Amino acid sequence: MRKLGRTSSHRKAMLSNMATSLLRYEKITTTLPKAKDVRRVVEKLISKAKKDTLASRREAARVIKDREVLKKLFSQIGPKFKARSGGYTRILRLGQRKGDNASLALIELVEKVAPVIEKKKEKVEKKPKEIKEVKPKPEEKKPPVVKKEPFFKRWFRFR
């Protein structure tokens, strides 16, 4: 496996995020070495998803942290590739990136599965609050407050 100029924890997190994005959107654009590394991760995940056991779900959940994508992997992607014995992804070279001349690639699933899952928070429409008229309460007579002098004043008074 390539190091990709990253620490092992950063590389693991990056490949996990890229695998999640690839399974969510079914294609992503990245550099060629990253695409080749994420292919290994995704192919293993799809092979586990074809079995659909509790153990395979837990192993896949170690890589994919998003529950919706994990659900899509086992309910849609795994059954779709049941007959295929490998080669679930394809890498297409896109040329060189303009800024740093890195070789770009498009990695995608071989067969289209379903529409894109997008996480969107539902917006709740807020109704304008009704302004209530506040009636003043009748003033109650309060007993007078007796203030005590601070201790130091009392102490100095007697000296």
KOLNUDREN-204263 format. One record per atom (N, C-alpha, C): residue number from 0; residue in three letters; atom name; y negated, x, z negated. Coordinates in pm, whole numbers, plus 50000, padded with zeros to 5 digits. Each point is the difference from the previous one (the first is absolute). Layout:
BEGIN
+-----+-----+----+-------+-------+-------+
|   k |   r |  a |     y |     x |     z |
+-----+-----+----+-------+-------+-------+
| NUM | ALA | CA |     Y |     X |     Z |
...
+-----+-----+----+-------+-------+-------+
END
This chain:
BEGIN
+-----+-----+----+-------+-------+-------+
|   k |   r |  a |     y |     x |     z |
+-----+-----+----+-------+-------+-------+
|   0 | MET |  N | 50118 | 50084 | 50000 |
|   0 | MET | CA | 49882 | 49916 | 50000 |
|   0 | MET |  C | 49875 | 50089 | 50000 |
|   1 | ARG |  N | 49901 | 49957 | 50075 |
|   1 | ARG | CA | 49875 | 50076 | 50008 |
|   1 | ARG |  C | 49919 | 49983 | 49872 |
|   2 | LYS |  N | 49919 | 50099 | 49970 |
|   2 | LYS | CA | 49915 | 49991 | 49881 |
|   2 | LYS |  C | 49868 | 49930 | 50031 |
|   3 | LEU |  N | 49956 | 50005 | 50125 |
|   3 | LEU | CA | 49879 | 49933 | 50045 |
|   3 | LEU |  C | 49876 | 50042 | 49923 |
|   4 | GLY |  N | 50003 | 50119 | 49941 |
|   4 | GLY | CA | 49883 | 50051 | 49929 |
|   4 | GLY |  C | 49965 | 49922 | 49875 |
|   5 | ARG |  N | 50100 | 49941 | 49936 |
|   5 | ARG | CA | 49975 | 49918 | 49881 |
|   5 | ARG |  C | 50098 | 50037 | 49890 |
|   6 | THR |  N | 49965 | 49961 | 49878 |
|   6 | THR | CA | 50095 | 50019 | 49891 |
|   6 | THR |  C | 50112 | 49898 | 50014 |
|   7 | SER |  N | 50108 | 50021 | 49927 |
|   7 | SER | CA | 50115 | 49911 | 50016 |
|   7 | SER |  C | 49967 | 49858 | 49957 |
|   8 | SER |  N | 49923 | 49984 | 49893 |
|   8 | SER | CA | 49966 | 49864 | 49954 |
|   8 | SER |  C | 49908 | 49930 | 50100 |
|   9 | HIS |  N | 49905 | 50075 | 50057 |
|   9 | HIS | CA | 49910 | 49941 | 50100 |
|   9 | HIS |  C | 50076 | 49962 | 50126 |
|  10 | ARG |  N | 50091 | 50088 | 50041 |
|  10 | ARG | CA | 50081 | 49974 | 50120 |
|  10 | ARG |  C | 50088 | 49877 | 49980 |
|  11 | LYS |  N | 50061 | 49987 | 49883 |
|  11 | LYS | CA | 50085 | 49885 | 49971 |
|  11 | LYS |  C | 49920 | 49871 | 50001 |
|  12 | ALA |  N | 49882 | 50002 | 49939 |
|  12 | ALA | CA | 49915 | 49881 | 49997 |
|  12 | ALA |  C | 49951 | 49964 | 50140 |
|  13 | MET |  N | 49963 | 50101 | 50079 |
|  13 | MET | CA | 49951 | 49976 | 50135 |
|  13 | MET |  C | 50109 | 49938 | 50088 |
|  14 | LEU |  N | 50121 | 50054 | 49992 |
|  14 | LEU | CA | 50110 | 49945 | 50081 |
|  14 | LEU |  C | 50036 | 49860 | 49955 |
|  15 | SER |  N | 49993 | 49973 | 49871 |
|  15 | SER | CA | 50025 | 49866 | 49949 |
|  15 | SER |  C | 49897 | 49901 | 50053 |
|  16 | ASN |  N | 49873 | 50039 | 49997 |
|  16 | ASN | CA | 49894 | 49914 | 50051 |
|  16 | ASN |  C | 50012 | 49978 | 50150 |
|  17 | MET |  N | 50035 | 50106 | 50073 |
|  17 | MET | CA | 50014 | 49986 | 50145 |
|  17 | MET |  C | 50119 | 49912 | 50036 |
|  18 | ALA |  N | 50110 | 50012 | 49925 |
|  18 | ALA | CA | 50117 | 49916 | 50025 |
|  18 | ALA |  C | 49967 | 49854 | 49972 |
|  19 | THR |  N | 49926 | 49976 | 49892 |
|  19 | THR | CA | 49959 | 49863 | 49968 |
|  19 | THR |  C | 49913 | 49943 | 50110 |
|  20 | SER |  N | 49905 | 50078 | 50048 |
|  20 | SER | CA | 49912 | 49954 | 50108 |
|  20 | SER |  C | 50077 | 49975 | 50129 |
|  21 | LEU |  N | 50095 | 50088 | 50030 |
|  21 | LEU | CA | 50080 | 49983 | 50122 |
|  21 | LEU |  C | 50083 | 49872 | 49992 |
|  22 | LEU |  N | 50058 | 49971 | 49885 |
|  22 | LEU | CA | 50079 | 49878 | 49987 |
|  22 | LEU |  C | 49912 | 49875 | 49997 |
|  23 | ARG |  N | 49878 | 50013 | 49949 |
|  23 | ARG | CA | 49910 | 49884 | 49995 |
|  23 | ARG |  C | 49946 | 49968 | 50139 |
|  24 | TYR |  N | 49947 | 50101 | 50070 |
|  24 | TYR | CA | 49933 | 49977 | 50128 |
|  24 | TYR |  C | 50088 | 50027 | 50121 |
|  25 | GLU |  N | 50117 | 50059 | 49979 |
|  25 | GLU | CA | 50100 | 50030 | 50102 |
|  25 | GLU |  C | 49960 | 50111 | 50096 |
|  26 | LYS |  N | 49878 | 50054 | 49989 |
|  26 | LYS | CA | 49963 | 50120 | 50075 |
|  26 | LYS |  C | 49876 | 50060 | 49935 |
|  27 | ILE |  N | 49999 | 50134 | 49999 |
|  27 | ILE | CA | 49884 | 50072 | 49947 |
|  27 | ILE |  C | 49974 | 50121 | 50087 |
|  28 | THR |  N | 49877 | 50047 | 49999 |
|  28 | THR | CA | 49961 | 50120 | 50073 |
|  28 | THR |  C | 49975 | 50111 | 49899 |
|  29 | THR |  N | 50060 | 50115 | 50023 |
|  29 | THR | CA | 49986 | 50113 | 49909 |
|  29 | THR |  C | 50024 | 50128 | 50079 |
|  30 | THR |  N | 50004 | 50112 | 49932 |
|  30 | THR | CA | 50030 | 50125 | 50069 |
|  30 | THR |  C | 50151 | 50009 | 50024 |
|  31 | LEU |  N | 50038 | 50081 | 50095 |
|  31 | LEU | CA | 50140 | 50010 | 50040 |
|  31 | LEU |  C | 50092 | 50050 | 49887 |
|  32 | PRO |  N | 49965 | 50105 | 49926 |
|  32 | PRO | CA | 50090 | 50043 | 49892 |
|  32 | PRO |  C | 50017 | 49893 | 49891 |
|  33 | LYS |  N | 49893 | 49930 | 49967 |
|  33 | LYS | CA | 50011 | 49893 | 49899 |
|  33 | LYS |  C | 50088 | 49887 | 50053 |
|  34 | ALA |  N | 49985 | 49967 | 50129 |
|  34 | ALA | CA | 50081 | 49894 | 50059 |
|  34 | ALA |  C | 50148 | 50036 | 49996 |
|  35 | LYS |  N | 50033 | 50127 | 50026 |
|  35 | LYS | CA | 50139 | 50042 | 49997 |
|  35 | LYS |  C | 50058 | 49993 | 49858 |
|  36 | ASP |  N | 49918 | 50033 | 49900 |
|  36 | ASP | CA | 50048 | 49993 | 49862 |
|  36 | ASP |  C | 50013 | 49856 | 49951 |
|  37 | VAL |  N | 49905 | 49915 | 50037 |
|  37 | VAL | CA | 50007 | 49861 | 49952 |
|  37 | VAL |  C | 50114 | 49926 | 50070 |
|  38 | ARG |  N | 50039 | 50046 | 50118 |
|  38 | ARG | CA | 50114 | 49939 | 50070 |
|  38 | ARG |  C | 50127 | 50012 | 49916 |
|  39 | ARG |  N | 50022 | 50118 | 49940 |
|  39 | ARG | CA | 50119 | 50022 | 49916 |
|  39 | ARG |  C | 50003 | 49902 | 49883 |
|  40 | VAL |  N | 49884 | 49980 | 49938 |
|  40 | VAL | CA | 49992 | 49911 | 49883 |
|  40 | VAL |  C | 50028 | 49855 | 50041 |
|  41 | VAL |  N | 49937 | 49956 | 50108 |
|  41 | VAL | CA | 50012 | 49860 | 50042 |
|  41 | VAL |  C | 50140 | 49969 | 50050 |
|  42 | GLU |  N | 50061 | 50092 | 50071 |
|  42 | GLU | CA | 50135 | 49974 | 50052 |
|  42 | GLU |  C | 50099 | 49983 | 49884 |
|  43 | LYS |  N | 49986 | 50080 | 49895 |
|  43 | LYS | CA | 50087 | 49985 | 49883 |
|  43 | LYS |  C | 49976 | 49866 | 49931 |
|  44 | LEU |  N | 49873 | 49959 | 49992 |
|  44 | LEU | CA | 49968 | 49872 | 49936 |
|  44 | LEU |  C | 50060 | 49882 | 50077 |
|  45 | ILE |  N | 49992 | 50005 | 50132 |
|  45 | ILE | CA | 50054 | 49890 | 50081 |
|  45 | ILE |  C | 50152 | 49997 | 49988 |
|  46 | SER |  N | 50064 | 50117 | 49995 |
|  46 | SER | CA | 50147 | 50003 | 49981 |
|  46 | SER |  C | 50038 | 49938 | 49866 |
|  47 | LYS |  N | 49922 | 50025 | 49896 |
|  47 | LYS | CA | 50026 | 49938 | 49869 |
|  47 | LYS |  C | 49974 | 49850 | 50005 |
|  48 | ALA |  N | 49901 | 49959 | 50078 |
|  48 | ALA | CA | 49965 | 49858 | 50008 |
|  48 | ALA |  C | 50108 | 49920 | 50073 |
|  49 | LYS |  N | 50079 | 50065 | 50083 |
|  49 | LYS | CA | 50108 | 49929 | 50071 |
|  49 | LYS |  C | 50110 | 49956 | 49904 |
|  50 | LYS |  N | 50018 | 50073 | 49888 |
|  50 | LYS | CA | 50104 | 49964 | 49903 |
|  50 | LYS |  C | 49954 | 49886 | 49910 |
|  51 | ASP |  N | 49876 | 50002 | 49956 |
|  51 | ASP | CA | 49940 | 49898 | 49913 |
|  51 | ASP |  C | 50079 | 49977 | 49871 |
|  52 | THR |  N | 50018 | 50108 | 49925 |
|  52 | THR | CA | 50059 | 49989 | 49867 |
|  52 | THR |  C | 49890 | 50031 | 49898 |
|  53 | LEU |  N | 50028 | 49971 | 49876 |
|  53 | LEU | CA | 49902 | 50027 | 49895 |
|  53 | LEU |  C | 49971 | 50150 | 49992 |
|  54 | ALA |  N | 50104 | 50082 | 50013 |
|  54 | ALA | CA | 49981 | 50145 | 49993 |
|  54 | ALA |  C | 49913 | 50049 | 50115 |
|  55 | SER |  N | 50023 | 49948 | 50120 |
|  55 | SER | CA | 49919 | 50044 | 50113 |
|  55 | SER |  C | 49856 | 49950 | 49988 |
|  56 | ARG |  N | 49980 | 49882 | 49941 |
|  56 | ARG | CA | 49863 | 49951 | 49976 |
|  56 | ARG |  C | 49927 | 50091 | 49902 |
|  57 | ARG |  N | 50070 | 50042 | 49897 |
|  57 | ARG | CA | 49937 | 50088 | 49900 |
|  57 | ARG |  C | 49968 | 50138 | 50058 |
|  58 | GLU |  N | 50089 | 50052 | 50084 |
|  58 | GLU | CA | 49974 | 50128 | 50064 |
|  58 | GLU |  C | 49881 | 49991 | 50095 |
|  59 | ALA |  N | 49989 | 49889 | 50071 |
|  59 | ALA | CA | 49885 | 49982 | 50090 |
|  59 | ALA |  C | 49871 | 49979 | 49921 |
|  60 | ALA |  N | 50011 | 49935 | 49884 |
|  60 | ALA | CA | 49881 | 49975 | 49919 |
|  60 | ALA |  C | 49943 | 50128 | 49941 |
|  61 | ARG |  N | 50080 | 50105 | 49994 |
|  61 | ARG | CA | 49949 | 50129 | 49955 |
|  61 | ARG |  C | 49900 | 50058 | 50099 |
|  62 | VAL |  N | 50017 | 49966 | 50127 |
|  62 | VAL | CA | 49910 | 50052 | 50104 |
|  62 | VAL |  C | 49889 | 49900 | 50031 |
|  63 | ILE |  N | 50037 | 49873 | 50012 |
|  63 | ILE | CA | 49904 | 49897 | 50038 |
|  63 | ILE |  C | 49954 | 49927 | 49874 |
|  64 | LYS |  N | 49873 | 50014 | 49968 |
|  64 | LYS | CA | 49947 | 49941 | 49877 |
|  64 | LYS |  C | 49950 | 49857 | 50019 |
|  65 | ASP |  N | 49978 | 49959 | 50123 |
|  65 | ASP | CA | 49946 | 49867 | 50030 |
|  65 | ASP |  C | 50113 | 49898 | 50010 |
|  66 | ARG |  N | 49994 | 49897 | 49917 |
|  66 | ARG | CA | 50108 | 49900 | 49997 |
|  66 | ARG |  C | 50011 | 49921 | 50129 |
|  67 | GLU |  N | 49887 | 49969 | 50062 |
|  67 | GLU | CA | 50003 | 49921 | 50125 |
|  67 | GLU |  C | 50069 | 50078 | 50112 |
|  68 | VAL |  N | 49972 | 50128 | 50008 |
|  68 | VAL | CA | 50061 | 50083 | 50104 |
|  68 | VAL |  C | 50149 | 50018 | 49971 |
|  69 | LEU |  N | 50034 | 50016 | 49873 |
|  69 | LEU | CA | 50142 | 50013 | 49961 |
|  69 | LEU |  C | 50076 | 49872 | 50037 |
|  70 | LYS |  N | 49937 | 49887 | 49975 |
|  70 | LYS | CA | 50061 | 49871 | 50034 |
|  70 | LYS |  C | 50018 | 49988 | 50152 |
|  71 | LYS |  N | 49898 | 50043 | 50075 |
|  71 | LYS | CA | 50009 | 49996 | 50146 |
|  71 | LYS |  C | 50110 | 50092 | 50050 |
|  72 | LEU |  N | 50014 | 50117 | 49938 |
|  72 | LEU | CA | 50102 | 50096 | 50040 |
|  72 | LEU |  C | 50139 | 49940 | 49988 |
|  73 | PHE |  N | 50029 | 49934 | 49889 |
|  73 | PHE | CA | 50135 | 49948 | 49977 |
|  73 | PHE |  C | 50023 | 49863 | 50063 |
|  74 | SER |  N | 49896 | 49921 | 50021 |
|  74 | SER | CA | 50022 | 49866 | 50056 |
|  74 | SER |  C | 49986 | 49997 | 50153 |
|  75 | GLN |  N | 49915 | 50085 | 50058 |
|  75 | GLN | CA | 49976 | 49993 | 50144 |
|  75 | GLN |  C | 50045 | 50125 | 50075 |
|  76 | ILE |  N | 49957 | 50117 | 49953 |
|  76 | ILE | CA | 50027 | 50124 | 50075 |
|  76 | ILE |  C | 50147 | 50039 | 49993 |
|  77 | GLY |  N | 50059 | 49997 | 49880 |
|  77 | GLY | CA | 50141 | 50037 | 49984 |
|  77 | GLY |  C | 50093 | 49917 | 50087 |
|  78 | PRO |  N | 49992 | 49865 | 49992 |
|  78 | PRO | CA | 50087 | 49917 | 50084 |
|  78 | PRO |  C | 49974 | 50018 | 50151 |
|  79 | LYS |  N | 49875 | 50031 | 50036 |
|  79 | LYS | CA | 49967 | 50017 | 50142 |
|  79 | LYS |  C | 50074 | 50121 | 50060 |
|  80 | PHE |  N | 50018 | 50106 | 49920 |
|  80 | PHE | CA | 50065 | 50121 | 50048 |
|  80 | PHE |  C | 50147 | 50009 | 49958 |
|  81 | LYS |  N | 50061 | 49889 | 49963 |
|  81 | LYS | CA | 50138 | 49999 | 49951 |
|  81 | LYS |  C | 50097 | 50059 | 50102 |
|  82 | ALA |  N | 49983 | 49968 | 50128 |
|  82 | ALA | CA | 50093 | 50045 | 50104 |
|  82 | ALA |  C | 49974 | 50144 | 50043 |
|  83 | ARG |  N | 49881 | 50050 | 49976 |
|  83 | ARG | CA | 49963 | 50135 | 50043 |
|  83 | ARG |  C | 50046 | 50101 | 49897 |
|  84 | SER |  N | 50055 | 50113 | 50045 |
|  84 | SER | CA | 50054 | 50099 | 49906 |
|  84 | SER |  C | 49906 | 50118 | 49977 |
|  85 | GLY |  N | 49876 | 49987 | 50032 |
|  85 | GLY | CA | 49904 | 50107 | 49979 |
|  85 | GLY |  C | 49892 | 49994 | 50105 |
|  86 | GLY |  N | 49902 | 50085 | 49988 |
|  86 | GLY | CA | 49892 | 50003 | 50099 |
|  86 | GLY |  C | 49912 | 49876 | 49990 |
|  87 | TYR |  N | 49951 | 49973 | 49882 |
|  87 | TYR | CA | 49920 | 49879 | 49979 |
|  87 | TYR |  C | 49853 | 50020 | 50035 |
|  88 | THR |  N | 49958 | 50126 | 50016 |
|  88 | THR | CA | 49860 | 50028 | 50029 |
|  88 | THR |  C | 49989 | 50083 | 50127 |
|  89 | ARG |  N | 49881 | 49996 | 50060 |
|  89 | ARG | CA | 49972 | 50086 | 50116 |
|  89 | ARG |  C | 49865 | 50066 | 49977 |
|  90 | ILE |  N | 49989 | 50123 | 50049 |
|  90 | ILE | CA | 49876 | 50075 | 49989 |
|  90 | ILE |  C | 49946 | 50025 | 50139 |
|  91 | LEU |  N | 49877 | 49958 | 50024 |
|  91 | LEU | CA | 49934 | 50021 | 50129 |
|  91 | LEU |  C | 49883 | 50097 | 49978 |
|  92 | ARG |  N | 49994 | 50103 | 50081 |
|  92 | ARG | CA | 49891 | 50097 | 49987 |
|  92 | ARG |  C | 49874 | 49944 | 50066 |
|  93 | LEU |  N | 49888 | 50018 | 49931 |
|  93 | LEU | CA | 49874 | 49943 | 50049 |
|  93 | LEU |  C | 49902 | 50105 | 50049 |
|  94 | GLY |  N | 50032 | 50126 | 49987 |
|  94 | GLY | CA | 49907 | 50104 | 50042 |
|  94 | GLY |  C | 49940 | 50072 | 49881 |
|  95 | GLN |  N | 49885 | 50059 | 50022 |
|  95 | GLN | CA | 49936 | 50080 | 49896 |
|  95 | GLN |  C | 49881 | 49926 | 49938 |
|  96 | ARG |  N | 49981 | 50020 | 49870 |
|  96 | ARG | CA | 49885 | 49941 | 49931 |
|  96 | ARG |  C | 49877 | 50082 | 50037 |
|  97 | LYS |  N | 49889 | 49931 | 50018 |
|  97 | LYS | CA | 49880 | 50065 | 50049 |
|  97 | LYS |  C | 49942 | 50100 | 49900 |
|  98 | GLY |  N | 50001 | 49966 | 49871 |
|  98 | GLY | CA | 49934 | 50085 | 49901 |
|  98 | GLY |  C | 50069 | 50132 | 49975 |
|  99 | ASP |  N | 50131 | 49999 | 49975 |
|  99 | ASP | CA | 50069 | 50123 | 49962 |
|  99 | ASP |  C | 50117 | 50035 | 50092 |
| 100 | ASN |  N | 50012 | 49929 | 50109 |
| 100 | ASN | CA | 50102 | 50027 | 50102 |
| 100 | ASN |  C | 50142 | 49982 | 49946 |
| 101 | ALA |  N | 50018 | 49914 | 49898 |
| 101 | ALA | CA | 50134 | 49973 | 49947 |
| 101 | ALA |  C | 50072 | 49905 | 50094 |
| 102 | SER |  N | 50131 | 50018 | 50014 |
| 102 | SER | CA | 50076 | 49913 | 50089 |
| 102 | SER |  C | 50025 | 49866 | 49931 |
| 103 | LEU |  N | 49958 | 49892 | 50063 |
| 103 | LEU | CA | 50014 | 49866 | 49945 |
| 103 | LEU |  C | 50125 | 49933 | 50054 |
| 104 | ALA |  N | 50053 | 49907 | 49920 |
| 104 | ALA | CA | 50119 | 49927 | 50043 |
| 104 | ALA |  C | 49994 | 49858 | 49945 |
| 105 | LEU |  N | 50062 | 49910 | 50073 |
| 105 | LEU | CA | 50014 | 49862 | 49956 |
| 105 | LEU |  C | 50146 | 49982 | 49960 |
| 106 | ILE |  N | 50022 | 49959 | 49876 |
| 106 | ILE | CA | 50138 | 49972 | 49957 |
| 106 | ILE |  C | 50010 | 49850 | 49980 |
| 107 | GLU |  N | 50105 | 49941 | 50055 |
| 107 | GLU | CA | 50017 | 49855 | 49992 |
| 107 | GLU |  C | 50147 | 49964 | 49989 |
| 108 | LEU |  N | 50026 | 49879 | 49953 |
| 108 | LEU | CA | 50137 | 49950 | 49995 |
| 108 | LEU |  C | 50041 | 49965 | 50143 |
| 109 | VAL |  N | 50127 | 50020 | 50032 |
| 109 | VAL | CA | 50048 | 49978 | 50136 |
| 109 | VAL |  C | 49990 | 49853 | 50039 |
| 110 | GLU |  N | 50036 | 49911 | 49908 |
| 110 | GLU | CA | 49993 | 49856 | 50028 |
| 110 | GLU |  C | 49891 | 49937 | 49915 |
| 111 | LYS |  N | 49923 | 49913 | 50059 |
| 111 | LYS | CA | 49897 | 49929 | 49926 |
| 111 | LYS |  C | 50068 | 49898 | 49910 |
| 112 | VAL |  N | 49952 | 49990 | 49877 |
| 112 | VAL | CA | 50069 | 49916 | 49903 |
| 112 | VAL |  C | 49926 | 49871 | 49974 |
| 113 | ALA |  N | 49883 | 50006 | 49949 |
| 113 | ALA | CA | 49926 | 49880 | 49960 |
| 113 | ALA |  C | 49851 | 50031 | 50001 |
| 114 | PRO |  N | 49919 | 49897 | 49980 |
| 114 | PRO | CA | 49857 | 50026 | 49994 |
| 114 | PRO |  C | 49963 | 50090 | 49883 |
| 115 | VAL |  N | 49884 | 50059 | 50010 |
| 115 | VAL | CA | 49952 | 50095 | 49900 |
| 115 | VAL |  C | 49976 | 49932 | 49866 |
| 116 | ILE |  N | 50045 | 50066 | 49893 |
| 116 | ILE | CA | 49972 | 49953 | 49865 |
| 116 | ILE |  C | 49873 | 50069 | 49954 |
| 117 | GLU |  N | 49901 | 49923 | 49966 |
| 117 | GLU | CA | 49877 | 50059 | 49949 |
| 117 | GLU |  C | 49974 | 49946 | 49862 |
| 118 | LYS |  N | 49965 | 50089 | 49911 |
| 118 | LYS | CA | 49968 | 49957 | 49864 |
| 118 | LYS |  C | 49855 | 49955 | 49999 |
| 119 | LYS |  N | 49978 | 49875 | 49975 |
| 119 | LYS | CA | 49865 | 49949 | 49988 |
| 119 | LYS |  C | 49992 | 49918 | 49873 |
| 120 | LYS |  N | 49896 | 50023 | 49929 |
| 120 | LYS | CA | 49980 | 49919 | 49880 |
| 120 | LYS |  C | 49937 | 49868 | 50043 |
| 121 | GLU |  N | 50057 | 49893 | 49946 |
| 121 | GLU | CA | 49948 | 49869 | 50035 |
| 121 | GLU |  C | 49865 | 49979 | 49934 |
| 122 | LYS |  N | 49907 | 49954 | 50079 |
| 122 | LYS | CA | 49868 | 49975 | 49946 |
| 122 | LYS |  C | 49996 | 49858 | 49944 |
| 123 | VAL |  N | 49958 | 49992 | 49879 |
| 123 | VAL | CA | 49989 | 49871 | 49935 |
| 123 | VAL |  C | 49856 | 49954 | 50013 |
| 124 | GLU |  N | 49984 | 49882 | 50056 |
| 124 | GLU | CA | 49865 | 49947 | 50017 |
| 124 | GLU |  C | 49948 | 49950 | 49866 |
| 125 | LYS |  N | 49885 | 50050 | 49964 |
| 125 | LYS | CA | 49941 | 49960 | 49874 |
| 125 | LYS |  C | 49898 | 49890 | 50025 |
| 126 | LYS |  N | 50013 | 49895 | 49924 |
| 126 | LYS | CA | 49904 | 49892 | 50011 |
| 126 | LYS |  C | 49878 | 50037 | 49917 |
| 127 | PRO |  N | 49883 | 49964 | 50047 |
| 127 | PRO | CA | 49883 | 50031 | 49920 |
| 127 | PRO |  C | 50004 | 49925 | 49868 |
| 128 | LYS |  N | 49963 | 50071 | 49897 |
| 128 | LYS | CA | 50005 | 49938 | 49868 |
| 128 | LYS |  C | 49885 | 49900 | 49986 |
| 129 | GLU |  N | 50035 | 49890 | 49937 |
| 129 | GLU | CA | 49897 | 49899 | 49978 |
| 129 | GLU |  C | 49914 | 50043 | 49882 |
| 130 | ILE |  N | 49872 | 49984 | 50018 |
| 130 | ILE | CA | 49908 | 50037 | 49894 |
| 130 | ILE |  C | 49986 | 49883 | 49905 |
| 131 | LYS |  N | 50032 | 50028 | 49877 |
| 131 | LYS | CA | 49993 | 49895 | 49899 |
| 131 | LYS |  C | 49869 | 50015 | 49923 |
| 132 | GLU |  N | 49940 | 49888 | 49972 |
| 132 | GLU | CA | 49876 | 50004 | 49923 |
| 132 | GLU |  C | 50035 | 50017 | 49853 |
| 133 | VAL |  N | 49936 | 50096 | 49941 |
| 133 | VAL | CA | 50026 | 50027 | 49860 |
| 133 | VAL |  C | 49892 | 49932 | 49919 |
| 134 | LYS |  N | 50046 | 49912 | 49912 |
| 134 | LYS | CA | 49905 | 49930 | 49916 |
| 134 | LYS |  C | 49977 | 50084 | 49875 |
| 135 | PRO |  N | 49873 | 50015 | 49963 |
| 135 | PRO | CA | 49975 | 50078 | 49879 |
| 135 | PRO |  C | 50049 | 49927 | 49877 |
| 136 | LYS |  N | 50061 | 50077 | 49910 |
| 136 | LYS | CA | 50051 | 49941 | 49878 |
| 136 | LYS |  C | 49884 | 49981 | 49902 |
| 137 | PRO |  N | 50009 | 49897 | 49922 |
| 137 | PRO | CA | 49893 | 49984 | 49900 |
| 137 | PRO |  C | 50007 | 50116 | 49901 |
| 138 | GLU |  N | 49883 | 50052 | 49970 |
| 138 | GLU | CA | 49996 | 50116 | 49912 |
| 138 | GLU |  C | 50035 | 49962 | 49858 |
| 139 | GLU |  N | 50086 | 50078 | 49945 |
| 139 | GLU | CA | 50041 | 49976 | 49862 |
| 139 | GLU |  C | 49918 | 50092 | 49911 |
| 140 | LYS |  N | 49971 | 49953 | 49880 |
| 140 | LYS | CA | 49925 | 50083 | 49908 |
| 140 | LYS |  C | 50097 | 50096 | 49934 |
| 141 | LYS |  N | 49969 | 50128 | 50015 |
| 141 | LYS | CA | 50085 | 50103 | 49945 |
| 141 | LYS |  C | 49937 | 50048 | 49869 |
| 142 | PRO |  N | 50084 | 50037 | 49906 |
| 142 | PRO | CA | 49943 | 50052 | 49876 |
| 142 | PRO |  C | 49931 | 50133 | 50027 |
| 143 | PRO |  N | 49893 | 50030 | 49928 |
| 143 | PRO | CA | 49927 | 50125 | 50027 |
| 143 | PRO |  C | 50089 | 50120 | 49969 |
| 144 | VAL |  N | 49989 | 50100 | 50083 |
| 144 | VAL | CA | 50080 | 50121 | 49986 |
| 144 | VAL |  C | 49923 | 50097 | 49909 |
| 145 | VAL |  N | 50067 | 50043 | 49895 |
| 145 | VAL | CA | 49940 | 50095 | 49909 |
| 145 | VAL |  C | 50043 | 50139 | 50041 |
| 146 | LYS |  N | 49902 | 50083 | 50033 |
| 146 | LYS | CA | 50033 | 50135 | 50044 |
| 146 | LYS |  C | 49995 | 50093 | 49880 |
| 147 | LYS |  N | 50098 | 50080 | 49990 |
| 147 | LYS | CA | 50004 | 50100 | 49895 |
| 147 | LYS |  C | 49933 | 50126 | 50051 |
| 148 | GLU |  N | 49935 | 50067 | 49909 |
| 148 | GLU | CA | 49940 | 50126 | 50039 |
| 148 | GLU |  C | 50110 | 50104 | 50015 |
| 149 | PRO |  N | 49980 | 50093 | 50089 |
| 149 | PRO | CA | 50100 | 50106 | 50011 |
| 149 | PRO |  C | 50008 | 50078 | 49869 |
| 150 | PHE |  N | 50115 | 50059 | 49978 |
| 150 | PHE | CA | 50027 | 50067 | 49874 |
| 150 | PHE |  C | 49900 | 50113 | 49971 |
| 151 | PHE |  N | 49969 | 50077 | 50104 |
| 151 | PHE | CA | 49913 | 50115 | 49975 |
| 151 | PHE |  C | 49861 | 49956 | 49957 |
| 152 | LYS |  N | 49950 | 49885 | 50048 |
| 152 | LYS | CA | 49869 | 49953 | 49956 |
| 152 | LYS |  C | 50005 | 49958 | 49854 |
| 153 | ARG |  N | 50107 | 49932 | 49965 |
| 153 | ARG | CA | 50011 | 49959 | 49860 |
| 153 | ARG |  C | 50013 | 50122 | 49910 |
| 154 | TRP |  N | 50070 | 50100 | 50044 |
| 154 | TRP | CA | 50025 | 50118 | 49920 |
| 154 | TRP |  C | 49870 | 50079 | 49978 |
| 155 | PHE |  N | 49921 | 50011 | 50109 |
| 155 | PHE | CA | 49874 | 50073 | 49987 |
| 155 | PHE |  C | 49895 | 49924 | 49920 |
| 156 | ARG |  N | 50007 | 49869 | 49996 |
| 156 | ARG | CA | 49903 | 49920 | 49929 |
| 156 | ARG |  C | 50005 | 50030 | 49850 |
| 157 | PHE |  N | 50117 | 50026 | 49948 |
| 157 | PHE | CA | 50015 | 50021 | 49857 |
| 157 | PHE |  C | 49983 | 50147 | 49962 |
| 158 | ARG |  N | 49979 | 50087 | 50083 |
| 158 | ARG | CA | 49984 | 50143 | 49965 |
| 158 | ARG |  C | 49861 | 50033 | 49970 |
+-----+-----+----+-------+-------+-------+
END
